[in-house]
């Protein structure tokens, strides 16, 4: 993953991707909370929310070692 700002690379991670092609998307503001950038992931099963994960990191690109807090809905 690569983050570009004003046509310059500001953050980048290594990976085994690229053979398939690339996906470009607009940058969404993640916010900055004491230097942390949280992102929310929602699990949906049969059209109903059943879980939420909050992942945050000091970097804009979250990864497997980013802090993660799962939430379960009953």
N, C-alpha and C positions, 0 to 999 in steps of 0.2 A: 504494500500500500504506500502511496506517496501523496503527501499534502503539498499543493502548490499555492502560493500566494504571489500575485503580480508576476506570474510566469516563472517563479523561482521555487525550487524545492525547499520547504521549510522542515519537513519531517519525512522519514522514510523507514520502512521495515523490509527485511529480507523475507523471501519465501520461495516456494516452488511453483509460483503462478506465472502466467504470462503466455504460455503456449496456446491457451484457449482464446486469447485476445484480451481486451481491456474493457472495463466499464468506467465511464466518467460520470460523476455526479456533482451537483452543486454542494458547496460546503455549508453545513448547518452549524449555527452557533451553539456550541455545547455549554457555554457559560464557563465562568471561572470562579470557583468557590475555594478560596484560600489556596490557589494554585492547583486545584484538582478539577478535572473535566469529567463529569458524570454522564452516562448514557443509559437509557432505560430500554430493556428488552422485555416484550410481553409474549407469554405463551397463550395460544388460543386453541381450544379443542372443541369441535362441534359448534363453532361460532360463539363460544363463551370463554371469557378470560379465566384462566386457572392458575396463573403464576406470573411473577414479575421478577426480573433480575436487574439489579443496579450494579453497573460496572464503572469504576472510575480510575483515572490514572493522572499522573503529572503531565504526561504527553497527550496530544490530541488523538493519537492512535492507541486504542486499547488492545490488549493482547491476553494471552493465557495467564500471565503473571499479574495482571491488573487486579486490584481489589474487587471482590464480587460479593454481593449480599443477595441471596435468593429469598423470595417471599412466596408463600403458598396461600391460595385462596380456597376456603372451604365453603 
